[in-house]
Amino acid sequence: METVTVSKDKLGLVISDVEKLVSHFEDLVEDQEQIIKLRLSDIKTGKIKGVSEEELDKYLEKRGVKVA
């Protein structure tokens, strides 16, 4: 395996970019989690009408929720 030399400045830039990407990913996951909570709340309160559990599962799947 070869050794690669990276200057502190360039390594700092890479680390900064990675930190930004991780932050954006955290925001995305948090937003999706809030959407799921709202959708489940709508189902529980009856705002979303479903004739069967299968229809409710399809509703959630359309919105990106994995239903087991």
Phi, psi and omega in degrees: 000137183273153177266135178244132179257127180235132180291156180300322180297312181293320177297321177299320178295317179297314180298319178298316179297318180296318179299320178296316180297318178297320179297317178296320179296318178300317179298317180298313180297318179297317179298316180296322179296320179294320179298316180297316180299319179295317180296316179296322177297317178300319180293314182295325181274356177088007177294330177254117182268130177225134181285328183219166176297326179299318179295320178294321177298317178298319179301313180294319180297323178297335181260014173088012179267128177282126180249125183269000000 
